[in-house]
């Protein structure tokens, strides 16, 4: 065999070995959470703000017991039980386990979560945020019933493949304030692009399910289960005559400026999430999405 061919074979072998190591080795977490006191009341609000309540509570089900189904092109993903049950919930976890799971999408045993869980947006949550949410979850009544398994066919049921997916398609939002913007605008950006994870629905995804955020939250024409989510750009919202006042009102009540109401997924978001948001938070989100009020 000639030297170039030997080199090519060696490179292929090295690549295969590297890929094999990446797939079968546990993921390494970056998170180290500092010691912090916890505020249960604040944590309960953040659990609502971040969608923990709505995503992990099935219709007519017990709070945080999981079972909510997310349809996708790859199969059906089912939210898990996050009550403090030792076996079928997260009762055996530590605060660090919880922080790594939420901010990095890595389970306590080092396995990746599917990006149906929007951990990419939760990377911006602070140590205090996580400690408060964790404290709130500790007082939730335990539910012993495990949530159903995901219904995902081959090859997407091979979770180890996500270890190859992550370096190629993972996009995390890590917040930093912009000095030339107001405190209110920066708070709105943190909420929209972080815990409220608006881009999970309103940003497009590529064929591999990865978020496409390079041009902002420009809409998603292929929502899980069908349908679409409109852009959340200033230009689009202005063309549809959205103002600070009517946007805040719509997120609070679900009623649109023309008297119609949100339908589909957005109706559920209002009912389970944004109708509980603090007025200051809704106003900050409107400021970020529409610009400073005149």
C-alpha positions in Angstrom: 0.0 0.0 0.0 1.4 3.4 -0.9 2.1 6.0 1.7 -0.8 8.4 0.9 -3.2 5.4 1.1 -1.7 4.4 4.5 -2.1 8.0 5.8 -5.7 8.0 4.6 -6.4 4.7 6.3 -4.7 5.9 9.5 -6.8 9.1 9.5 -10.0 7.2 9.1 -9.0 4.8 11.9 -8.2 7.8 14.2 -11.5 9.5 13.3 -13.5 6.3 14.0 -11.7 5.8 17.3 -12.4 9.4 18.2 -16.1 9.1 17.3 -16.4 5.9 19.2 -14.8 7.4 22.3 -17.2 10.4 22.0 -20.3 8.2 21.7 -19.5 5.8 24.5 -17.8 8.0 27.1 -20.0 9.9 29.6 -20.4 13.6 28.9 -18.4 15.9 31.1 -20.3 18.7 32.8 -19.0 22.2 33.1 -21.3 23.3 35.9 -20.0 24.0 39.3 -22.7 25.5 41.5 -21.7 27.7 44.4 -23.2 27.7 47.9 -26.3 29.8 47.9 -29.4 30.3 50.0 -32.7 29.4 48.4 -36.0 31.3 48.1 -38.9 28.8 47.6 -41.4 31.4 46.6 -39.1 32.8 43.9 -38.3 29.3 42.8 -42.0 28.5 42.4 -42.4 31.6 40.2 -39.3 30.7 38.1 -40.6 27.2 37.6 -43.7 28.7 36.1 -41.7 31.3 34.1 -39.5 28.7 32.6 -42.3 26.3 31.7 -41.4 23.6 34.3 -45.0 23.5 35.5 -46.7 23.4 32.1 -44.2 21.0 30.4 -44.1 18.5 33.3 -47.8 18.5 34.2 -50.1 16.5 32.0 -53.8 17.5 31.5 -55.6 16.2 34.6 -52.3 14.9 35.9 -50.4 15.5 39.2 -48.1 18.6 39.2 -44.7 17.9 37.9 -45.4 14.2 37.3 -44.6 14.4 33.6 -46.4 12.7 30.8 -46.8 15.7 28.5 -46.2 14.6 24.9 -44.3 16.6 22.4 -44.8 15.6 18.8 -41.7 15.9 16.5 -40.4 14.6 13.1 -38.2 12.2 15.1 -41.0 10.7 17.3 -42.9 11.5 20.4 -41.0 12.9 23.4 -42.6 12.6 26.9 -41.7 14.9 29.8 -40.4 13.0 32.8 -41.5 13.0 36.4 -39.6 15.7 38.3 -41.3 15.3 41.7 -39.0 14.4 44.6 -39.8 10.6 44.4 -36.5 8.7 45.0 -36.9 6.2 42.2 -39.2 7.6 39.5 -38.6 11.3 40.1 -35.5 13.3 40.9 -35.5 12.7 44.6 -32.1 11.0 44.5 -30.5 14.0 42.7 -28.3 16.7 44.2 -28.5 20.4 43.4 -25.5 20.0 41.1 -27.2 17.1 39.3 -30.2 19.4 38.7 -28.1 22.3 37.6 -26.2 20.2 35.1 -29.4 18.7 33.7 -31.1 22.1 33.3 -28.2 24.2 32.0 -26.3 21.5 30.1 -28.8 18.8 29.2 -26.8 16.1 30.8 -28.3 13.5 33.1 -26.7 12.5 36.5 -25.2 9.4 34.8 -23.5 11.5 32.1 -26.0 10.8 29.3 -27.4 13.5 27.0 -31.0 14.7 27.0 -32.8 15.1 23.8 -33.1 18.8 22.7 -36.9 18.5 23.0 -35.9 19.6 26.5 -34.9 23.3 25.9 -31.7 23.2 28.0 -30.0 25.3 25.3 -32.0 28.3 26.5 -31.6 27.5 30.2 -27.8 27.9 30.0 -28.3 31.5 31.1 -30.0 30.6 34.4 -27.9 31.7 37.4 -26.8 29.6 40.4 -29.4 31.4 42.4 -32.1 30.7 39.9 -31.3 27.0 39.9 -31.1 26.8 43.7 -34.5 28.5 44.1 -36.2 26.3 41.5 -34.6 23.2 43.2 -35.9 24.3 46.6 -39.4 24.7 45.2 -39.3 21.3 43.7 -38.3 19.7 47.0 -41.7 20.5 48.5 -43.8 19.2 45.7 -45.8 16.1 46.6 -44.0 12.9 45.5 -45.6 10.9 42.6 -44.5 7.3 42.5 -45.8 6.6 39.0 -43.1 7.0 36.3 -43.8 9.0 33.2 -44.1 6.9 30.0 -41.0 6.4 27.9 -40.3 8.4 24.8 -41.8 6.8 21.6 -38.9 7.4 19.2 -37.9 4.9 16.5 -34.5 3.9 15.2 -32.0 5.5 14.8 -33.2 8.4 17.0 -33.7 6.1 19.9 -30.0 5.6 20.1 -29.3 8.3 22.7 -25.5 7.9 22.3 -25.8 9.5 18.9 -26.7 12.8 20.6 -23.0 13.0 21.7 -22.2 13.4 18.0 -25.2 15.8 17.4 -24.3 18.2 20.2 -20.9 19.5 18.9 -22.4 20.0 15.5 -25.9 21.5 16.2 -26.1 22.6 19.9 -26.7 26.3 20.3 -26.8 27.6 23.8 -27.8 31.1 24.9 -25.5 32.5 27.6 -26.7 35.9 28.6 -24.5 39.0 28.9 -25.9 42.5 29.3 -25.4 45.0 26.5 -24.1 48.3 27.9 -25.7 50.5 25.3 -29.2 49.2 26.1 -31.4 49.9 29.1 -31.8 47.7 32.1 -35.4 46.9 31.0 -34.3 45.9 27.5 -31.6 43.7 28.9 -34.0 42.0 31.3 -36.4 41.5 28.4 -33.6 39.9 26.3 -32.7 37.6 29.2 -36.3 36.5 29.6 -37.1 36.0 25.9 -33.9 34.3 24.9 -33.4 32.5 28.2 -36.0 31.1 30.7 -39.1 32.0 28.6 -37.3 30.2 25.7 -39.5 31.8 23.0 -37.1 30.7 20.3 -37.8 27.0 21.1 -41.0 27.5 19.0 -40.4 30.8 17.1 -37.0 30.0 15.7 -36.4 27.7 12.7 -34.7 24.4 13.1 -32.6 22.5 10.5 -33.1 19.0 9.2 -31.3 17.6 12.2 -33.5 19.5 14.7 -30.8 22.0 15.5 -31.8 25.6 16.2 -31.0 28.2 13.6 -30.6 31.5 15.6 -28.0 33.3 13.5 -30.7 35.8 12.2 -32.7 36.0 15.3 -36.2 34.7 16.2 -37.4 34.7 12.6 -40.3 32.3 12.9 -40.7 28.6 12.4 -42.8 27.1 9.6 -42.5 23.5 10.8 -43.7 23.3 14.3 -43.8 19.9 16.0 -47.2 18.4 15.2 -47.8 20.8 12.4 -48.5 24.5 12.2 -46.2 27.5 12.4 -44.9 30.1 14.8 -44.5 33.7 13.5 -41.3 35.8 13.6 -40.7 37.9 16.7 -38.6 40.5 15.0 -39.3 44.2 15.5 -40.2 44.6 11.8 -42.7 41.8 11.7 -44.4 42.8 14.9 -44.6 46.5 13.9 -46.2 45.5 10.5 -48.9 43.7 12.5 -49.5 46.8 14.7 -48.3 45.3 17.9 -47.6 47.8 20.6 -46.2 47.5 24.1 -49.6 47.7 25.6 -51.4 45.2 23.4 -48.5 42.7 23.4 -48.4 42.8 27.2 -52.2 42.4 27.3 -52.2 39.5 24.8 -49.5 37.6 26.8 -51.5 38.2 30.0 -55.0 37.3 28.7 -54.6 35.5 25.4 -56.8 38.1 23.7 -55.5 39.7 20.5 -55.9 43.4 19.6 -58.7 42.6 17.1 -60.6 40.7 19.8 -59.7 37.2 18.5 -57.7 34.9 20.8 -54.5 32.9 20.5 -55.0 29.3 19.4 -53.0 26.1 19.4 -49.7 26.0 21.3 -49.7 29.7 22.0 -53.0 29.4 23.8 -51.5 26.8 26.1 -48.4 29.0 26.6 -50.6 31.9 27.8 -52.7 29.6 30.0 -49.8 27.8 31.6 -47.0 30.3 31.5 -47.3 34.0 30.5 -50.6 34.7 32.3 -48.6 34.2 35.5 -45.7 36.5 34.5 -45.0 39.6 36.6 -46.0 42.8 34.9 -42.4 44.1 35.1 -41.3 41.0 33.2 -44.0 41.3 30.5 -43.1 44.9 30.0 -39.4 44.1 29.7 -40.1 41.4 27.1 -42.2 43.9 25.1 -39.4 46.4 25.3 -36.9 43.8 24.0 -39.2 42.6 21.2 -40.5 46.1 20.1 -37.8 48.5 21.2 -38.0 51.1 23.9 -41.5 52.7 24.2 -41.7 56.2 23.0 
